[in-house]
Amino acid sequence: WLAKGKGKNDEPYNASIFTILLAGAFILAGALDSVAQVISMFFMVTYGSLCLISFLNHFAADPSYRPRFRSRWYLSLFGAVACFGLMFLMNSAYAILAIIMMVVLYYVISVYNPDKRSIAVIFQGVIFQVSRQIQVFLQKAEKEKSKSWRPSAVAMSESTFERLCLFDLLRWIAHKYGFGTYIHLHKGFLSSQAHQEAEETKQRLIKMAEVSHSNIYVDTMVSPSYTSSIASVIQLPGIAGTENNLVLFDYASYKPDNLPDIIDNYNLIRSVNFDVVILACNEKGFGLKKEIHIWLTSSDFENANLMILLSYIILGHRDWNEGEIKIFALYPESTVAEEKARLFGLIKAGQLPISAHNIKVLERKEDEDKRQIIRRYSEDADMVVVGFRGEALKKKGAELFTSYKLPCNTVFVNAAQAKDIK
């Protein structure tokens, strides 16, 4: 209404009348000082905003930003700080009111004019530039050599929307202690249609990440074969400036169609010294998220600490806030005493977040099948963590995983090297 004009020159008649009435009201009230402060506030907030936008555009480095008058970034910054500072020095209440009115006005304009949201674009540009500088700095910086292990995981699945078990496992790992990238695989050759479908899938993944309040980065990949997709995934850069060190896969226990593909590419993954996690998804899922059962055997020398660390990290997520870890040590009679002493030593030193009564040491006779023992003790578990070795995988193939037949989701862990628990 205020923008409407009259006459040949489109004079702002309505705006002029409104200004006269507003000025007359202040004059009749005898509050000329207040009028001066109010006018100064709007001038200051206008000039301050222009200087701030100029400063932000400098760092956003938008190639399409071509102002007629160029200023140095430090002059723009000084102008913004000076304007907003003077506003608060003159009258703090008016300054806050003016800023609130400016924000409300911008919000109203952006709602009714979706094409005029340049402020958001500017801030996105600034964030992109800051993120780039941090990534470059981290890459160039000399990495601190530490024996501590932190998961920087990448997960790949082509069945994201059929089962969410791998997505959930990754978001638990990346919640606090680690970093995670989730890749949804589109089988096929790259084309315009395949790219469009991948983009639509990516938007669905982003919504999933938002709804689940996860801290993972999601993306899609179009690839004609499983091998080429794995080769691409294990070469992806880490999202936090650290190299990826853990790769996760999943298969459905009731229909393990993609398990042979995972097994066939195991040597490719190990060629880059990645730890490998293969998740067997069952209809029970992760159950009530109350108990995580870790099964340690005499062949899990390298896998044991990684199995414990991953379980501890998962337990730190709010979905498992009432959960607990139970360790089952399944060893031959000759080494039971030694392994029991080591486990209790770690707990006493505070290096394992479990209670001593949650450890159960079991003796296995030579003629006993460990899978039957695991099924007997972990029948009501919500997640079972089991280690596996490359030699056994080469010898037994898919049977190494499918023979367990546990009712809950089972996490199979293979460590590239032993992890230290400090």
Secondary structure as UniProt FT lines:
FT   TURN            2..3
FT   TURN            7..10
FT   HELIX           13..28
FT   TURN            29..30
FT   HELIX           32..60
FT   TURN            63..64
FT   HELIX           73..90
FT   HELIX           92..112
FT   TURN            114..115
FT   HELIX           118..140
FT   STRAND          152..157
FT   TURN            160..162
FT   HELIX           165..173
FT   TURN            174..177
FT   STRAND          179..187
FT   HELIX           192..211
FT   TURN            212..213
FT   STRAND          216..223
FT   HELIX           226..233
FT   TURN            234..235
FT   TURN            239..240
FT   STRAND          246..252
FT   TURN            253..254
FT   TURN            257..258
FT   HELIX           259..264
FT   HELIX           266..270
FT   TURN            271..273
FT   STRAND          275..281
FT   TURN            283..288
FT   STRAND          291..297
FT   TURN            298..299
FT   TURN            301..303
FT   HELIX           304..315
FT   HELIX           318..320
FT   TURN            321..322
FT   STRAND          324..331
FT   HELIX           333..335
FT   HELIX           336..348
FT   TURN            349..350
FT   HELIX           356..358
FT   STRAND          359..363
FT   TURN            366..367
FT   HELIX           370..377
FT   TURN            379..380
FT   STRAND          383..387
FT   HELIX           390..396
FT   TURN            397..398
FT   HELIX           399..402
FT   STRAND          409..414
//
